[in-house]
Amino acid sequence: MANYPIHRMGKDDSTLLGAITSFYSDEYADRMCTLHLRDEIHKDEKGHLTKYYRLRAHEPHTIEMALQYEIHCPVCSTGMLKQVGRCLNSHELGLYVCPVCEKRNEHR
């Protein structure tokens, strides 16, 4: 799976985030990144594969903290990720999808 370190795009305490591609291992990203996305591939009941992103945090987050972020897609950079799944725990936060990339994939 790919890991995408996250950086703040606005002022010091901004909740607007961007993600960059990296070659970080899962272990390295978990240890070194304050926030990062990890891609996950899910198969639906019809066998279609969908790429999702799990927001992961080094420091524990509450649900309220996790919901405040607005994240640009690490692939297309234009779409804002939409949360489609809940937090699993205080470090494995919401599951996200990019509506822009999803729409592009529908037309293929």
N, C-alpha and C positions, 0 to 999 in steps of 0.2 A: 504494500500500500504506500501511497505517496503522502508526504507530510508537507504542509504549507505554513511556515512561520508567519505570524501576524504582526503587523505594525500599525500604530495609530496614524491616521491620515490628517487629523486636525490638530488643534491645540493640545496642551499637555494632558488634559483629562477628557479628551474627545472619545466618544463611543463609536465614531466612524472608523472602520478598520479596513485594511487592505492585506492581502496575502500574497506571498511570493513562492515560487517553486523552489524546492530544495532537494538535495539528495540525502537528507537526514534519515537515519534509521528511526524506527519507532522509539527505541530506548533513548536515543540521543535527544529526539524532539521532546519526549516526555520530561527529560531531565533538564534541558537547557532553555526551552521556549516558555515564556510566560503564558502565551496563548498560541495555539496552532490548530489548523484543520487537518484531519486525516480522512482520506477518501475511503468510502465503503461502497461495495457493489452489492445491491440487493436484487434478488430475482422474485418477480411476482408470480401469481398463480398461473399465468399464461406463459411463463418462461421468459418474459422480457426482462432485460437487465437495465437497472437504473443506477446512475452514479450519484451518491450522496456524500456529504461532508459532515463529519462529527467534530464539533468544536470541543477542544480539550484545553484544560487549564492546569498550570503547575500548582497554583495556590487554590485552595477550596473556594468555591463560588456558591452563593445561594441562587435560587431560581430567579429572583428579582435581578441579581447581578448579571446572570447569564442572558436574560431577556433584553437587556438594554443595548446590546451591540447591534450595529448595522455593518454588515461585512460585504465587501466587493468580492465577486467571484474570482478565484485564483486562476481560472482558465481563460475566461473572456475579458475580465477586468471591467466590463461595462454593466453587467447584471449585479443586482443586489441579492444576496442569498436570502431565501425564504425558509423559515423554520417549519419543518414538517413532522418533527419528532421531539419527544420530551427529553429532559435531562435524565441520564441513567444514575448519576451520583454527583457528588460535588466537584469532580474532576472531569468526568465525561458528560459534557453539556449537550445542548440541542443538536438534532440532526437537521441538516440543511440541504436544499437543492437550489440550483440556479435556474430561474424561469427562462432566461435568455438561452442558455445552452440546451435546456430541455426542449424549447420550441424549435431550435435548429435541428435537433436530433429527430423530431417528429417528421420533418420534411425530407429525411433521407430514405 
